[in-house]
Amino acid sequence: MGPSPAGEGAPPHGTPGARGMASCPVCGIEAPDGGACPRCHLAAELFAPVREAAGPRGGSDPAYLRTIGELLASVDLEKTPPPVPAATKGLLSRPDPRPELAGIEPASLPSPEPAPPLDPRVDLPLAPTSMTELADAQRRIREYFEIGRRLDLDFADFGSRASAAAVAADLDSLEVLAREMFVHVTSAVVEEYESLLAHRNELAPLVATHSADVELAAVRRAIGVGDFAGAVRRLNLVRDALGQLEQEWEVGRILVTEGELMASTIRELGGDPGPAAGPLEEGRKLFAEGHRVASEQVLARAAVALWTLLQPRLLADLRRIRDRMVEVRDAGLDIEPAVQDLRTVSRDLSKRNLVGAIVAYRRLRAFAERVAGPPGNVSAPAGEVRSAPQV
């Protein structure tokens, strides 16, 4: 039997193994003393930092938030600096559904095993047979009204005609009405099926759609035999299943984008993300295999491992940028946009929005590059307006 996905039957994260071997804080399996994790390849020197960051405090170490707060206060001397935000989410919290990804190439996720294409053809049911009893016609029309209500169809005209025919006990008019309503209901159900099938085809290259495929096949059968109530019920199940799959894929994409963004930022700052890169690839692999929960757990801990490498370099560069902001401010230039970005870094880190914090940091770095120059020789970038001299 092969190894189970991370989080399924593995020892608790960050605990020693049964034989005293080190336990990987990402996937929970035992690793040889001094060696990297044999599954996710997290470097052994990161076991302790990641275990600490992912501990009871949820990685919300107030030290770096306090440091950034101090940097913010030093460039915002003319205003009362906002209090350092208390961390509201730990590093293992589920990310917000759609963090700020402007200017960032969306992460690619491994594709699942290609699903067989679904037959788009639908066998249309036969029109209802002639009805000899008034009660049968009225029952059939009531069923169509109920299905029309569930599909949000406008049957107001049919309602007035049905009332008039019922009062007159006009079986022929009720039979004609039933056939017209049958055509409208059939068309609406088939249109809804085709719409959901198109949505399924959009998601199939990204995530496995097995449960939705089963229900879509059942919808086709129900339509073929004229079971509109059953078809509508299963269409609702398909809609819910596809919505859930889309949300799960979006969370996976955000987590992978977050990891890739941190890895590239580490490299840009002269570091090597290699010791923490293994868990990111392991999480991508688990996602492609359909282990959603396990993949999210591994990807979240991969973010902790990468943040452990990125944090000291990021804080050092923020200090450099702060120094440049002070020089620019003292030279009479407006630095308020950069101050706002520094506030965003602080706020987003407190909310565990690492993507948003890094995006804001990159804007700060771009600002520092635009105003780069030797101290005492600061010139405004193109379009920059100097602030009014202080009296």
N, C-alpha and C positions, 0 to 999 in steps of 0.2 A: 504494500500500500504506500503510495507517495505521500509526501508531506502535505499537511492540511494548510489552507490559506492562513495568512497571519490573522491572529485573533480567534481562530477556531480550534480550540483544544490546546492552545499554547499556554505556557506559564504566564502569570501576571507580568505586565510590562515593568521592567526595572527591578526584578527580583533575582536573587542568585538561583542557579539551577540546582537540581537535586544532588549533584555530585560536587557542588562547590564551584562550578564553572560560572563564568560571567554570563548573565542573561541580557540579550540585546533589548534595549529600551524601545525599539521600534517594532520588531516582530515577535519578541518574547521568547525566542528559542535560545538554547545554550550556545555559547561561542567559546572556542579554546582560549585559555588565559593568554592575553596579549595579542590575540588575533582578531581579525574583523569578523563580523557576523557572517556565517556561511550562507545565509539566505539572501539578506538584503545588502550585505557588504558594507554596512556602516563601520567606519574605522573605530578600533577599540578605544582610541583616546577621546572619542566623543560620547562613549557610553555614559560616563558620569555627568558631563554637562547637559546632555539631552535628558537624562533621568531627572536631574534637578529642575530643568526648565519645564518638564512635563509633569512635575510633582503636584502636591496638593494645592499650591498657589496657582496652578494652571499656566505657569510660564510668565505670569504678569509681574516680573521682577520690577519693583518700583525704582530700582537704581537707574535704569536707562531713561525712564520717564522723568525722573528727577533731574538727570543730567540735561535732557533736552529742555526741560522747563527753565533751568538756569541759563542755558544758551539763549532761549527766547527772551528772558528778562534782560539779558545784557544788550540786546539790540532794540529793545522797546522801552528805552529809559523815559521817554516823555509821557508814557501812559502807564496806568496801573496794569501790570501784567496779569493775565488770567491765571487762576490757580492751576497747578499741574493736575490734569485730569486723572482721577482714580481709574485704574484698569477695570473695565466693565466686562471684559471677556478674556479668557485665558488663550494661550496659543493653540490649544487643542479644541477650541470652540468651532462649531460648524460655521463656515464663512457665510457672509451675506450673499443672497442669491446673485446679485450683479454688482460687484465692486467696480470701481473706476478702472476701466481698461483702455482708455483713450490712448491712441498711439502705440499700443502694444499688440503685436501679432497674436491672435488667439492660439492657445496651445493645441497641438495635434494630439489626439488620443489614439492608441492602437485600435484598429477595427476588429469587431468580433468575427467569428466564423460567418461567412456570407450566408444569409438566410435564403431559402428557395423562394423564387418569386411567387406571388399569389395570383391566382387567376382572376382578372378584373371582370370577367363576364358574369352576368347575373341572369339566371333563368327566371323570367317573369311568370307570375302565377296566372292561372286562368281566371277570366272574369267570373263573378258569381253567377250561379244558375238562377233561372227564373224562380221567383218566390210566389207561393200560392196563398200564404197566410199573412195577414196584416202585421201580426205580432213578430213574425220572422223578419220582415222588412224593417220594422222599427228597431228590433234588437241589433240588426246588422248596422243600421245607421248610427245607433248609439255607440257601437264599437268604433266606427270610423271617427265620430266626434271625439272620443276619448283619445284615440291615437293622434288625431290632429292637434288636440290640446297639448299632448306631450311633445309634439314636434313644433309647437308654437306656430301653427298654420292659421290663416285667417279664413274661418268657415262661417262668417257672419251671414253671407248670402244663403249658404246651405241651411243655416238655422231657420231663417224665415220661411224658406220653402218647405222644410220638414214640418214646421208647425202648421202651415196651411194645409198640407197634404194629410197630416194626422187628424186635424179637425174634420176634414171632409171624408176621412176614411178612404182616401184615393190610393189604392194599392199600385196602380200603374205609375202614378207620379212618384211614389216612394221607391218603386223599383228603378225608375230612370235616375232618380237622385242617388240611390245606392251605387249604381254603376259609375256615375260621375265622381262620386266621392272615392270610390275604389281607385280610379285612375289617378286622382290627386294624391292619395295616400301612397300608392305604389311609387309614383314619381318622386315624392318627398323622401321616402325611405331609401330608394336606390341612390338618390342624390347625396343623402347623408352617408351612405355606405361608401360611395366613390370618394367623398371628401376625406373620410377617415382613412381609407386605403391609401390615398395620396400622402397623407400625413405619415402613415406607417412607412411608406416607401422612402420618405425623407429621413426617417430615423433609423431604418434598417442598416445602413452602412455605418452607423455610429454605435448603436447598442442592439443587443439581442431583443427581438420583439416576439418571443415565443407565445406568451400569454395572449397578447393582442391578436396574433395570427390565428390561434385556436378560436377565439371569439368571432373574428371576421369570417372564418369558414362557417361557423354556426349561423351567422347572420345571413350568408348566402343561401343556406339550406332553408332557413325560416322564410325568407322572401319567396323562394321557389314554391313553397307549399301554401303561401298566403297567410302565414302566421305573423302578421304585422306587429302584434303586441310583443311576441317573443323577439322579433327582430329589433324593435325599439329598445327593449330591455338590454339586449346584448350590445347594441350600439353604445349605450351609456357606459357599459363595462369597458368597451374598447376605448372610448374617449378618456375615461379615468386612467386606464392602463398606459395609454400613450402620454398623457400628461405627467404621470409619475415617472415614466422612463425619461422624458425630456428634462424634468427637474433633476433626476439623478445624474444624467449626462452633464448638465450644466454645472452641478456641484463638482463633479470630477474634473471638468475642464478648468474651472476656477482654481482648484487645488493644484493641478499640474501647471497652469499658467503662473501661479504664485511661486511654485518651486523653481520653474525655469527662470522667472524674473530674478529671484534671489541669486540663483547660480550665476547668471550673467552679470549681475551687479557685483558679486564677489570677485569675478574675473576682472571687471573694469577697475576695481579698487586694488588690483595686484595680488589677489588671493587665489587659492585653489579650492574649488568646491568639491573636488574629487572625494575626500573623506566622507562627505554627506550625500554624494550623488546616488549611491546605490539604492537607498530607500525610495528615492523618486522613481527610479526605473522599476523597482519592485511593485510600487503602487500602480504604475501604468499597466504593468503586466496583469496584476490582479483585476484591474478594471476591465481589461479586454476579455478576461476569462469569465466575467460576469459576477465576480465576488464584490458586490457594491460596498457592503458594510466594511469588509476587510480592507478594500482598497482605500476607502476614505480614512480609515484609522491609520494605515501606513503612510498615506500622503500627508495627513495632518502631522504625524511625527517626523516625516521627512522635512516639513516646513520648520519644525522646531530645530532639527539638526542643522539645516542650512542657516537659520537665523542665528544659531550659536556661533557659526563662522562669520556671519555678516555683521553682527552687532558691533564688535569692537572697531572694525574698519569703518562702518557707517558713522559711529559716534566721532571717530577721529576726523573724518572728512567733514562732518557737520561743524566741528570746532574750527576747521580751516575756513569753511564758508562763513561762519559767524564772524571770524576775524576780518574777512574781506567785506562783509556787510557793514561792520563798524567803520572801516576806512572809507567806504562809499558814503555812508551817512555823514561822517565828519567832513567829507568833501562837499557836502551840500546836496547830494542826490537823494531822490525819493526811493526808499527801500521797502515801502509798505507792501507791495506785492510779494516780495521775498519773505517778509515777516509773516504774511498770511500763509505762505507755503510752510513755513516752519511750524506755525500753529497747527496746520493740517497734519504734518508728520506726527506731532505729539498726540493730537486727537485720534488719528487713525490707529496708531500703535496701541492706544489705550482700549480701542475697540477690536483689536486683533485683525484689523484690515491691513495686512502687510502689503498687499498690492497698492492700496491707496497711499500708504506711507512712502513706499519706494517711488511711486510716480511723483509725489510732491517733492521728495528729495531730489529726483532728477531735474525737476524744474529749478530747484535751488542751485544745483550744480551748474545748470545752463546759465543761470543768472550770474554766478561767480565767474564763469568763463567769458561772458559778454563784457564784464567790467574788469577783466584781468589787466594787470599793469603793476608797475613797482609802487610801493607805498609812497604817498604824497604826490603821485602823478596819476590821479584817477580822472578819467574822462567819461562823460556820459555816452552810453551807447546811442546808436541812431534812434531818434524818436524819443529819447529819454529827456525828461524835463527836470531841471534842478529845482529843488525846493527853495522857497523864499528864505533869504538869510535871516537868522535869528537876531532880534534887537536886544 
